[in-house]
Amino acid sequence: MELTSFVANQSALADYVPTTGVLNTGMMSDIGRATVYGPDTQDNWYSRFMKAPLSRGDSAMTARFLDIPSRVYNPNAPDTDLFNGNKPEMRSNVAKKNLSRQIAVEVNDYYLKQMAQTDEMIGDTMAAIMATSNACYMDDMWVASKAYFSGSTDSAQATQMNTMTANIADNGFGDELNELLWDISQKQFGYKSTAYNSDKTNTKSSKVAIALKKDCEYPAFKKLLAETFNPELLRIEVDGGIGYVDDFATPAGAPSGAGELIGMVADVRAFEITPMPDTLTTEAFRNPVRKSTAYFTTYEYAFQKNPFFNIAYIFAPEA
């Protein structure tokens, strides 16, 4: 790939002078060949809650209409009473947390020319630089998602909290957790109730997401879980299967007598990550004094928990 693909008005590597203009938009969309390995990059369980980017604006709102109560039937009532429509109440929630970050990768001219000795090498060179930014971005999104979605119970009701009696290393833990996950996802969330969301809204879930701490992932438990959560036996779909995370944040609002957070069950509509317009942009800035070029990757996301959809927290017993 020729150098002109990246910097305007340059025809040869010897003429290469980085500009302050936009290098590319969309991270690794136009950088030529790229082979990127990221064994140290977290697989983000929360990425399933990523929404489509906003085309304009700088905030996201989610709303739902509440149930309309029915009148008692009276055969002698006039038509105006029987067919006069009720006005449904609308509950809304606006994203109030914003992840705004900028990653800078500075490359010295000497190092850059070492990597890109011919015009054809510039694509691979830029891929390596962008891959560095991308690894930082993915790790940052993981930490931010963990801190926001598991760092607080957000005034959850007592019925949303579940504290185990057996600890992870105890006998009977797998049976207890398996039964609890089934009860929450297939029974509690599967029927209309006001008990499992902090807004006390009458709702039920048709699809849930389940995350467990990695310590729960051992063969005997996974075999039991696989047999219980066979897709043929499910009434409520589990999005993407049951996921495992390194750990959760220590949540504010945990019930007394509870230990660490080891699991979450959430309606797939309860968590949202909304990319702002031009979510990921990369620009290059030339520093003639340091004889270097800095590549800045900027990203903007809005995070929200919707209080009118079901969420359950599972805690280990107090140590």
Phi, psi and omega in degrees: 000134185280156181300328183296343178293340186249321183235124184294148173065024175244133184247343182213159183297327181296335181269004189294117174229109181302145181253174178265004181283179180290128179282306171198163176243137180096025173062260190255035186278330187228042186246016176080211183289142179206126170238111187241128176248132181225063180297340181264006182265130183291142168278117189270106178299329185284349183295343178294345180265011179288130180263173175293142181298147175290138176278339177200171178085175183223023177208160180232135179236137174240138182218159174212152176269140179277168180298149175261119180292140181270145177281155173291133183289132177227110184296342182263000182287145177293161181302328182296330177281317185289325189245011176284120186287144172277153177263116181287146177275140178251129173256137181227159180217129180251136179299128186242358178244134184235128174265108182239114186225157172220127179253131179246126173244111183262131182237125178287145181305318183297317180292320181297318180288334173295318183284324184245080183274343176227163179301325184291341184274351188295326179297314179293325179295313180293328177298319180295320180293315180292326178297325177298314178296319183296321178295319177298315182298315182294319177295320180296318179296323178297310183296317180296317180296316180298315182296320185281311188280334179244003183277354179203146175273356176050055176057037179296149177289161178300329181288349177270350183261135178227120179250124181292157172264333178256143176274169187303322183274357185275154172295140179087355181297313183300317179296318182293316181292319179300314180295322181293317179298319178294316182297317181292307189285324187261336182251298185300312182280346186274351180234150183301129181201155175258007190271348191241020171219148187291344180276352183056043178265139180287108184209161172221162185248141175256348181207132182233161174240136183236130175233137177234152175293146187300336180298337180283347188274086174228156194306314184298318180292317182295325178294315178298318180296317181296322179290320182288318184263034172300131182307332180291338183263352186275139170261327176252122183292140175259114187295119175068017184074178181276125183260160179236140180237157179304310177192172175251164172287161175281111189281140169286137179096013177293147181290155178294143181084003180261148175266221183285156176285125181241355180194153175222140172238125185222138167303137184296346179270354186283325182253137179219136169238116185249116176290138175283166176304140183053053187308307182248116177230145179234130178231155178249137180235124182271127176246098184292335180290314181274356183051053181213167175234130177255132179254115184258122174254123182244138177217149184223124178224145172254133180249142175205149168248128180270117189287351182258016173236156190288135173218138176231144180244137179242123182247148170285159177292158181297135183292000000 
